[in-house]
Amino acid sequence: MAEHRATSGIDLHLEPAGPGLRRGLTDALREAVRTGRLAPGTRLPSSRSLAADLGIARNTVADAYGDLVAEGWLTARQGSGTRVAPREVPRPPAPAAPRRAPGRLSHDLVPGTPDLSSFPRAEWLRATRRALASAPHDALGYGDPRGRPELRAALTDYLARVRGVRADAERIVVCSGFAHGLQLLCEVLRARGARTLAVEPYGLDVHWDLAARAGLTTTPLPFDALGTRAQDPGDADAVLLSPAHQFPLGGALRPERRAAVVDWARRTGGLILEDDYDGEFRYDRQAVGALQNLDPDHVVHLGTASKSLAPGLRLGWMVLPPSLLPDVVAHGGGRSVSALEQLTLAEFLTSGAYDRHVRAARLRYRRRRDSLAGALADRAPDVRVTGVAAGLHAVLQLPPGTEQSVVQAATWQNLAVHGLSRYRHPAAGGTAGDALVVGYATPPDHAWSGTLEALCRALP
């Protein structure tokens, strides 16, 4: 009987109640249908299966079914079994829709997202099948808190070859994106007694908020015409930098400043958190190498597949100094990411599919960048385009005092775009001027020309 109940039929939860089994079962079934818990067309278990599950006689179930068929709640047909009869089912009121800003914008140049329509679905599906077919059984268990060894080994080879990172698989921890990695690092730093994280004067407030929630104070570094002056973070315990392609200003950290901030870390025992933002997308020359290569003992290299593939994959990684590894692993890591996604990315990397996809994306985004620059040269010659040697966004330098009016004009053109001031740290000294930060990778190909036209109409 136990084996039969465990392996046959269709599961159905019922709690018969009342003075008799037949009446109690009939009432429970009727109530399940009346309230819509059993939707019209739902197939019910056979009388034999339900009787076995409830531990009652089969005739009792058959009689209850017969009563409800006679009342019109159920239907019974030869070969089709017993089903809930078609009827109108009362539906609970729909929850109130989230309030949206009036006039939802149809064009999007907000930075931070690649062209999601270009995600390599067929190649990713093939990689998933290959990864799942060859995965050992233990790959579906809890596994190593650093992440799947297959992915960590693949990342070791890829990061050394493409980004110049010095690492081995033992020091890589998989995380669910850059924000998750930053959160773990800030928590570890605070637990070790750190109080201050130096940050770039322009960046993402979500990163500053993560540090604040971990108990760290963020202090902005100074900057000048050459970019962030990272060479002297002062009394900070750690510094967060995007040296290959700064977001949002778009430049690379100058070589002498890279060397100086590493010297600071060695001299003081400080830590550098390297956000390898847009690291693969360099258009005019070879990509700038990772800062981590200068001193793997004082630099944490953080990367993700969010821009190269899609942010929804939630795949990121950290290459850690040996001294940090135990504490970061203790705070969480690779177990936060699906093992199947990790195995798929490992297969994508080792098969060469990732390289092919990035090269194709690089060409596509370069064409976008060039068409943006060409259109602005023709239609908005007073707007200077900067920060376009790499990455997926450009900075459009505007005449002084016009940023807010241009953002408003963009809204009238059904265009979502951010002003540069949105990314300025509240305590930053000075300003980089009025500008727009244009994420030219965001629109799908079919919407690019219309979005570019809307932008040109909004500019002075």
VOTOR-433289 format. One line per field, with one value per residue (C-alpha): residue in three letters; x, y, z. Coordinates in steps of 0.001 Angstrom, whole numbers. Example, Ala and Ser with C-alpha at 12.3 -4.5 7.8 and 13.67 -1.06 7.14 Angstrom:
BEGIN
resn: (ALA:SER)
east: (12300:13670)
north: (-4500:-1060)
up: (7800:7140)
! end
This chain:
BEGIN
resn: (MET:ALA:GLU:HIS:ARG:ALA:THR:SER:GLY:ILE:ASP:LEU:HIS:LEU:GLU:PRO:ALA:GLY:PRO:GLY:LEU:ARG:ARG:GLY:LEU:THR:ASP:ALA:LEU:ARG:GLU:ALA:VAL:ARG:THR:GLY:ARG:LEU:ALA:PRO:GLY:THR:ARG:LEU:PRO:SER:SER:ARG:SER:LEU:ALA:ALA:ASP:LEU:GLY:ILE:ALA:ARG:ASN:THR:VAL:ALA:ASP:ALA:TYR:GLY:ASP:LEU:VAL:ALA:GLU:GLY:TRP:LEU:THR:ALA:ARG:GLN:GLY:SER:GLY:THR:ARG:VAL:ALA:PRO:ARG:GLU:VAL:PRO:ARG:PRO:PRO:ALA:PRO:ALA:ALA:PRO:ARG:ARG:ALA:PRO:GLY:ARG:LEU:SER:HIS:ASP:LEU:VAL:PRO:GLY:THR:PRO:ASP:LEU:SER:SER:PHE:PRO:ARG:ALA:GLU:TRP:LEU:ARG:ALA:THR:ARG:ARG:ALA:LEU:ALA:SER:ALA:PRO:HIS:ASP:ALA:LEU:GLY:TYR:GLY:ASP:PRO:ARG:GLY:ARG:PRO:GLU:LEU:ARG:ALA:ALA:LEU:THR:ASP:TYR:LEU:ALA:ARG:VAL:ARG:GLY:VAL:ARG:ALA:ASP:ALA:GLU:ARG:ILE:VAL:VAL:CYS:SER:GLY:PHE:ALA:HIS:GLY:LEU:GLN:LEU:LEU:CYS:GLU:VAL:LEU:ARG:ALA:ARG:GLY:ALA:ARG:THR:LEU:ALA:VAL:GLU:PRO:TYR:GLY:LEU:ASP:VAL:HIS:TRP:ASP:LEU:ALA:ALA:ARG:ALA:GLY:LEU:THR:THR:THR:PRO:LEU:PRO:PHE:ASP:ALA:LEU:GLY:THR:ARG:ALA:GLN:ASP:PRO:GLY:ASP:ALA:ASP:ALA:VAL:LEU:LEU:SER:PRO:ALA:HIS:GLN:PHE:PRO:LEU:GLY:GLY:ALA:LEU:ARG:PRO:GLU:ARG:ARG:ALA:ALA:VAL:VAL:ASP:TRP:ALA:ARG:ARG:THR:GLY:GLY:LEU:ILE:LEU:GLU:ASP:ASP:TYR:ASP:GLY:GLU:PHE:ARG:TYR:ASP:ARG:GLN:ALA:VAL:GLY:ALA:LEU:GLN:ASN:LEU:ASP:PRO:ASP:HIS:VAL:VAL:HIS:LEU:GLY:THR:ALA:SER:LYS:SER:LEU:ALA:PRO:GLY:LEU:ARG:LEU:GLY:TRP:MET:VAL:LEU:PRO:PRO:SER:LEU:LEU:PRO:ASP:VAL:VAL:ALA:HIS:GLY:GLY:GLY:ARG:SER:VAL:SER:ALA:LEU:GLU:GLN:LEU:THR:LEU:ALA:GLU:PHE:LEU:THR:SER:GLY:ALA:TYR:ASP:ARG:HIS:VAL:ARG:ALA:ALA:ARG:LEU:ARG:TYR:ARG:ARG:ARG:ARG:ASP:SER:LEU:ALA:GLY:ALA:LEU:ALA:ASP:ARG:ALA:PRO:ASP:VAL:ARG:VAL:THR:GLY:VAL:ALA:ALA:GLY:LEU:HIS:ALA:VAL:LEU:GLN:LEU:PRO:PRO:GLY:THR:GLU:GLN:SER:VAL:VAL:GLN:ALA:ALA:THR:TRP:GLN:ASN:LEU:ALA:VAL:HIS:GLY:LEU:SER:ARG:TYR:ARG:HIS:PRO:ALA:ALA:GLY:GLY:THR:ALA:GLY:ASP:ALA:LEU:VAL:VAL:GLY:TYR:ALA:THR:PRO:PRO:ASP:HIS:ALA:TRP:SER:GLY:THR:LEU:GLU:ALA:LEU:CYS:ARG:ALA:LEU:PRO)
east: (0:2782:4519:1244:440:3896:4074:636:-1983:-2165:-1509:-4499:-4647:-8002:-9043:-12468:-14369:-17844:-20029:-19278:-16443:-18587:-20194:-16916:-15107:-17968:-18015:-14213:-14208:-17178:-15484:-12218:-14105:-16374:-13464:-11433:-8661:-9485:-9786:-12223:-10771:-8508:-8227:-8847:-7101:-8750:-11029:-8528:-5584:-7418:-8792:-5259:-3934:-6713:-6731:-10443:-12553:-12596:-16421:-16525:-14523:-16539:-19800:-18493:-17453:-20895:-22698:-20660:-21173:-24923:-24724:-22769:-19481:-17613:-17778:-16949:-16245:-14941:-11226:-10978:-11414:-13108:-12567:-13794:-16745:-16455:-17908:-17237:-14834:-14760:-11355:-9804:-9370:-6127:-3497:-3064:-531:2621:2362:4287:5413:2962:3933:6096:9266:9687:13416:16104:19691:20162:23614:24388:22693:23878:21609:19622:18121:21601:22009:23333:20365:21102:24781:23959:21392:23935:26482:23890:23148:26821:27524:24605:25397:28994:28469:29330:26521:28076:27798:24138:24982:25896:29490:32430:31424:33875:31857:32108:35736:35018:34111:36957:39452:37967:38075:41711:42711:40435:41357:45073:44815:42466:42829:46348:45088:47459:45426:44778:41438:41880:41668:38606:35194:32059:29366:26018:27243:29457:27119:27082:30867:31200:28753:30774:34014:32583:31225:34608:36432:34108:34463:38231:37884:37869:35840:36424:36189:37590:35586:35729:33990:31558:30067:26987:25115:24074:27723:28067:24851:26150:29250:27150:24906:28029:29079:31675:31873:32575:34836:35302:38778:39768:39866:41246:41389:43322:40751:40610:43562:43775:47415:46742:43516:44546:43291:41016:41246:40399:39704:37167:38300:37272:40740:40193:37153:35801:32063:30632:33403:34838:38598:41242:43336:46666:49719:51503:48370:47902:51436:50985:47790:49410:52363:49882:48341:51737:52885:49770:48378:45324:43209:42222:38882:39168:35855:36724:33852:33474:36913:36424:35090:38065:37711:40721:43565:44249:42302:43946:45298:44011:45397:45534:48535:50679:50105:47813:48322:46745:44189:40856:39819:36026:34390:31001:29194:26568:27785:29317:26284:23357:22855:19998:22460:23747:27261:30313:33679:36346:40068:41189:44477:45229:44790:41155:40019:38974:36888:35140:34299:32925:30581:29207:30127:29648:26638:24609:24772:23052:25477:23988:24631:28208:28762:27264:29525:32520:31565:30975:34468:36376:34629:35532:31871:32419:35322:33298:30332:32436:34211:30879:29440:32529:32021:28306:28813:31657:29283:26785:29447:30535:26988:26360:29483:28677:25098:26151:28880:26243:23326:24757:28262:28412:28195:31550:31615:34103:34839:34263:37547:35950:32791:29092:28407:29537:29635:28166:29643:26967:27137:27312:23990:22046:22098:18719:16959:18359:17243:13767:13789:14736:11682:9495:11027:10046:13726:15166:18685:20675:22602:26159:25237:23126:26358:28272:29113:27377:30688:32734:34591:34260:32289:33034:30566:27213:26880:24704:25701:24414:24214:24363:24339:20933:18476:17887:19054:15580:15122:18577:17875:14686:16427:19337:16909:15137:18462:19483:16154:16690:20190:20901)
north: (0:2510:1904:2303:5603:6972:6163:6191:8725:12515:14359:16175:17759:17269:17303:15604:16741:16102:13352:10816:10025:10239:13533:14978:14085:15426:18723:19097:18486:20817:23611:23160:23534:26371:28539:27933:25958:23222:25054:24043:21197:19928:16157:14452:11329:8030:6742:3964:6390:8937:6185:4872:8366:9085:5583:5037:2643:3098:2969:6007:8052:6727:7682:11193:11664:10438:12894:15831:14735:14682:18195:19492:20216:17403:15598:11971:10561:7195:7459:11029:10384:12667:16408:19675:20882:24151:27110:30711:30877:34013:35632:37713:41377:42019:43828:47468:47990:49837:53517:54605:58002:59506:59022:55922:56545:54485:55127:54110:55350:54715:53115:49848:47271:45577:44930:42089:41127:40018:37446:34246:32057:29168:28993:29267:26473:24222:24978:24178:20816:19912:21052:19112:15973:15866:17148:14728:13870:15872:19025:19139:19040:21920:21919:24200:27600:29230:27976:25135:24086:23863:27551:28665:26772:28254:31758:31292:30636:33287:36122:35431:35380:38327:40588:39788:38668:36584:33953:30302:28593:28272:32057:32660:32975:32992:35512:36632:39821:42758:44146:40813:40599:44169:43469:40462:42432:45387:43073:41374:44704:46036:42835:43335:46847:48942:52133:54037:53111:55674:55828:57649:61050:59868:56386:54414:55277:51627:50784:53576:52388:48816:50051:52175:49229:47245:50030:51751:55462:56321:59295:60528:60799:64101:64408:66705:67002:63721:61742:60333:61180:57741:57903:59030:57721:59306:57540:55135:51436:50433:52060:51125:51863:51068:51552:49979:52122:54478:54718:57131:59511:56842:57221:54720:55314:56753:54465:56641:56773:53004:52503:55107:53626:50161:51676:53174:49726:48121:50908:51074:47546:48966:47058:47986:46712:46665:46877:45586:47564:46977:45358:43402:46293:48330:49653:51702:49637:46594:46515:48020:45200:44474:46496:43247:42181:44806:43307:40269:40470:43923:44021:42212:41811:41761:40920:39852:38585:41313:43505:40836:38506:39664:40916:38473:35574:36884:35602:37330:36482:37746:37008:37381:37856:34739:36710:37548:34205:32450:35396:35969:32283:32306:35165:33314:32924:30396:28718:31834:31034:28140:25281:24772:28405:28087:24909:26522:29570:27262:25403:28722:29874:26696:26044:29494:30542:33362:34810:34631:36341:39134:39805:40029:42284:44490:45079:45773:48239:49967:50577:52016:54294:55469:56188:58134:60238:60834:61899:64328:65831:66567:67664:68856:70174:72059:68758:67080:63270:61840:58541:56468:54570:51657:50457:50687:54347:57815:61161:64077:67337:70067:73856:75078:75193:73108:69572:69627:71330:68749:65861:67422:67896:64214:63289:65261:63137:59938:59310:58069:59390:60412:63554:63272:64972:61942:59964:62538:61568:64001:64875:65210:68457:70263:69135:67608:69992:69509:66323:63379:59760:57837:54049:53334:49544:49479:49798:46709:46986:47670:50637:52197:54641:55947:56354:58211:60510:61301:62120:64526:66359:66858:68307:72025)
up: (0:883:-2442:-4348:-2612:-3313:-7022:-8633:-9572:-9343:-6090:-4578:-1131:632:4266:4533:7626:8958:10390:7633:5225:2087:3066:4323:1095:-1039:866:631:-3126:-3694:-1719:-3653:-6936:-5738:-4560:-7708:-6000:-8511:-11822:-14568:-16618:-13818:-13947:-10608:-9358:-10094:-7355:-6640:-6338:-4158:-1918:-1411:-621:1902:3385:2742:690:-3084:-3128:-842:-3343:-6296:-4533:-3740:-7380:-8501:-6235:-7587:-11209:-10559:-9054:-12061:-10257:-12025:-15364:-16036:-19481:-20593:-21320:-20021:-16329:-13854:-14321:-12864:-14925:-16931:-15012:-14099:-11167:-9017:-9206:-6458:-7371:-9191:-7156:-7955:-10703:-9717:-10389:-13444:-14479:-16984:-20615:-20413:-22391:-25543:-26154:-23669:-23457:-19733:-19330:-17601:-19830:-23038:-26001:-24468:-27825:-28924:-26150:-27831:-26959:-29309:-28333:-24640:-24954:-26684:-23964:-21300:-22876:-23163:-19608:-18154:-20142:-18924:-15361:-12552:-10162:-7347:-9474:-8446:-4742:-2410:-3586:-2866:-1399:-3805:-6783:-9262:-9914:-13660:-13815:-11568:-13749:-16933:-15455:-14437:-18048:-19548:-17169:-17569:-21354:-21886:-18839:-17630:-14211:-12087:-10277:-9719:-9339:-5573:-5148:-7319:-5682:-7833:-6862:-8241:-9860:-8939:-6268:-4438:-4535:-3288:-478:687:585:2498:5184:5527:5663:8351:10384:10236:11645:8468:8556:5304:1625:-812:-4054:-7350:-7360:-10040:-9832:-8826:-5660:-5285:-4597:-2041:-374:-153:1633:3991:4891:5752:8131:5938:5178:1531:830:-2756:-4220:-5847:-9629:-12289:-16060:-16227:-14238:-10714:-8504:-6941:-5926:-2348:-760:2551:5670:3775:4579:1003:-2340:-5024:-8584:-12176:-13717:-17162:-18031:-15416:-15042:-15961:-17124:-19414:-19102:-18051:-14933:-16020:-15682:-13112:-10975:-11227:-9944:-7197:-5760:-5683:-3826:-1329:-750:-159:2136:4308:4048:2269:-216:-3771:-5095:-8890:-10743:-14228:-15736:-19499:-19471:-22709:-24800:-26009:-29555:-30600:-29207:-27032:-23782:-20711:-18535:-15060:-12163:-10190:-12241:-10457:-6999:-6528:-2748:-2429:-5266:-5545:-9177:-9681:-12999:-14309:-17382:-16962:-19827:-22048:-21855:-19698:-16116:-15596:-15511:-12144:-12795:-11367:-9859:-7497:-7667:-4064:-2230:-138:3090:2247:909:4168:5412:2084:1754:5299:4346:1302:-2339:-5098:-3504:-4293:-8034:-9811:-10407:-13877:-14851:-13600:-15593:-18685:-18443:-17960:-21141:-22932:-21985:-22729:-26062:-27409:-27696:-25202:-27227:-30434:-28818:-27293:-30598:-32433:-29729:-29866:-33584:-33139:-30306:-32149:-35068:-32593:-31147:-34574:-35733:-32519:-32995:-36685:-36031:-33313:-35507:-38155:-36013:-32689:-33430:-30119:-28203:-27577:-27296:-24755:-23023:-26163:-26496:-24639:-22984:-23737:-23004:-24045:-22254:-24189:-22924:-22943:-22786:-19160:-17350:-19890:-18423:-16719:-19617:-22052:-19817:-19747:-23514:-23867:-21800:-24216:-26983:-25112:-24401:-21101:-20535:-17453:-16735:-15443:-12159:-11261:-10725:-8654:-5060:-2651:-988:-4181:-4572:-7897:-10917:-14298:-15941:-17613:-19636:-20601:-19991:-23014:-22889:-26609:-26138:-24451:-27381:-29523:-33125:-34510:-32138:-32510:-35353:-33719:-30378:-31968:-33775:-30492:-28841:-31614:-31351:-27602:-27841:-28079)
! end
